[in-house]
Amino acid sequence: MQRGAATRRIVLAGSLLLPASFVFGQAVTSLSVRETYEAVQAKRIVLVDIRSADEWADTGLPHGATPLDADGPAFEPRLAGLRLDNPGKRIALIDRTGAQAAAIAQKLAGRGWRDLAAVRGGMLGPGGWLAEKLPVTEYR
């Protein structure tokens, strides 16, 4: 009996040393809007605006972003197509405030997606794309 308890303590103690991403799932990177803009300009990442068409029409799209509604049909397969068209590039997701982008990136990471990032602040949040006065492209 004592041997089993000792083994459990060792296993539990060892699990405390594991990185959080191993215990809780793949960690998702977040980028500031400035980091994102610079990486888009340098063609190091693919920026995907996951908001709706109404939101794109209201604010425009971040300069260099591909519109892909997260609630639209075949979102994940279309995102996979963007990945295939841009091998070796990280995909950064931007939304209204950053929360949905982070949640979707986390969900996709749980399905095995790698090299995803969420843009902190999104388009309209504090420190977001519009607050930082970064360029937008009109959506038609």
C-alpha positions in Angstrom: 0.0 0.0 0.0 2.7 2.5 0.9 4.6 1.7 -2.3 1.6 2.7 -4.4 1.1 5.9 -2.5 4.8 6.8 -2.9 4.6 6.1 -6.7 1.5 8.3 -7.0 3.4 11.1 -5.2 6.3 10.8 -7.6 4.1 10.8 -10.6 2.2 13.9 -9.3 5.4 15.7 -8.4 6.8 15.0 -11.8 3.7 16.2 -13.6 4.2 19.6 -12.0 7.4 19.9 -13.9 5.8 19.4 -17.3 5.2 22.5 -19.4 1.7 23.8 -19.3 1.3 23.2 -23.0 1.8 19.5 -22.5 -0.7 19.3 -19.6 -3.4 21.6 -20.9 -2.9 21.4 -24.7 -1.0 23.3 -27.2 -0.3 26.9 -26.3 -1.4 29.5 -28.8 0.8 32.4 -29.6 -0.6 35.9 -29.5 0.8 38.8 -31.5 0.3 42.6 -31.1 -1.3 44.4 -34.0 2.0 46.1 -34.7 3.9 42.8 -34.8 1.2 41.4 -37.0 1.3 44.3 -39.4 5.1 44.2 -39.7 5.0 40.4 -40.3 2.3 40.8 -43.0 4.3 43.5 -44.7 7.4 41.2 -44.6 5.3 38.3 -46.0 6.1 36.1 -43.0 2.5 35.4 -42.0 -0.9 35.1 -43.5 -3.4 37.4 -41.7 -7.0 36.1 -41.7 -9.9 38.3 -40.6 -12.5 35.9 -39.2 -15.3 38.4 -38.6 -18.5 38.6 -40.7 -19.0 40.4 -43.9 -21.1 43.1 -42.1 -18.2 43.8 -39.8 -15.7 44.0 -42.7 -18.1 46.5 -44.4 -18.3 48.6 -41.2 -14.6 48.9 -40.5 -12.8 47.6 -43.6 -10.2 44.8 -43.5 -6.8 45.1 -42.0 -4.4 45.8 -44.8 -3.2 42.5 -46.2 -5.8 40.4 -44.5 -7.8 37.6 -46.2 -11.5 37.7 -45.2 -12.8 34.3 -44.0 -15.9 34.3 -41.8 -15.4 31.9 -38.9 -19.2 31.2 -38.8 -19.4 30.7 -42.6 -19.6 27.4 -44.4 -16.4 25.2 -44.5 -14.3 27.6 -42.4 -11.8 25.0 -41.4 -11.3 23.5 -44.9 -10.9 26.9 -46.4 -8.4 27.9 -43.7 -6.5 24.6 -44.5 -6.5 25.7 -48.2 -4.8 29.0 -47.2 -2.2 27.0 -45.3 -1.5 24.9 -48.4 -1.2 28.0 -50.5 1.3 29.5 -48.1 3.6 26.7 -46.9 5.8 27.5 -44.0 4.0 30.7 -43.0 2.2 31.2 -39.7 -1.5 32.0 -39.8 -2.6 34.9 -37.6 -6.3 35.2 -36.9 -7.9 38.6 -36.2 -11.4 39.3 -35.0 -13.3 42.2 -33.3 -11.4 42.2 -29.9 -9.1 39.2 -29.9 -11.2 36.8 -27.8 -12.8 34.8 -30.6 -9.5 34.6 -32.5 -7.7 33.2 -29.4 -10.6 30.7 -28.8 -10.6 29.4 -32.4 -6.8 29.2 -32.5 -6.9 27.2 -29.3 -9.6 24.9 -30.6 -7.7 24.3 -33.8 -4.5 23.7 -31.9 -6.3 20.9 -30.1 -7.1 19.4 -33.4 -3.4 19.3 -34.4 -3.0 22.7 -36.1 0.4 24.3 -35.5 1.8 27.8 -36.2 -1.4 29.6 -35.4 -1.5 33.0 -33.7 -4.3 35.2 -32.4 -4.0 39.0 -32.8 -4.4 40.7 -29.4 -6.9 43.6 -29.4 -8.4 42.5 -32.7 -9.8 45.3 -34.8 -11.7 47.3 -32.2 -10.3 46.3 -28.8 -7.8 48.3 -26.7 -4.5 48.3 -28.5 -6.4 47.0 -31.6 -5.8 47.6 -35.3 -8.0 50.7 -35.5 -6.8 52.1 -32.1 -3.2 51.9 -33.4 -4.3 53.6 -36.7 -3.0 50.8 -38.9 -4.1 50.8 -42.5 -7.3 49.2 -43.6 -8.7 48.2 -47.0 -12.3 48.8 -48.0 -14.4 45.7 -48.2 -16.8 45.4 -51.1 
